[in-house]
Amino acid sequence: MEKPHKRLDAWKLAVELVVSVYRATEKFPREERFGLTSQIRRAAVSIPSNIAEGAARKGKKEFVQFLHTARGSLSEMDTQLDIARELGILDQTNWSDLNEKMERVDMTLAGLLRFQRSSHV
């Protein structure tokens, strides 16, 4: 089975982000397991999942839609991580690391979206 998403830098970076999110949220308080921890992890997993699903679609229009959904999940996770930082659940060092990775994913997704819009395939 050909897996076109595995060739995409956006997908690779998003998977790395998920791993970092899981590691950072392991340190969250146990009582947040079904709260912020679960929400953040679901949003994180949604990013590469939507990139992969979009890449498997036939049309460019559908792919672009899934890329926008991935960016939406990235923004959702960004908000949740900000809340965790404000609550003192996520320390500044982990937040800075995750923020840097989120920015890389966002820039890569933006570039992929520009490329998809400009290509005539």
ABEGO torsion letter per residue (X at the ends): XBBAAAABAAAAAAAAAAAAAAAAAAABBAAAAABAAAAAAAAAAAAAAAAAAAAABABAAAAAAAAAAAAAAAAAAAAAAAAAAAAGABBAAAAAAAAAAAAAAAAAAAAAAAAAAABAX
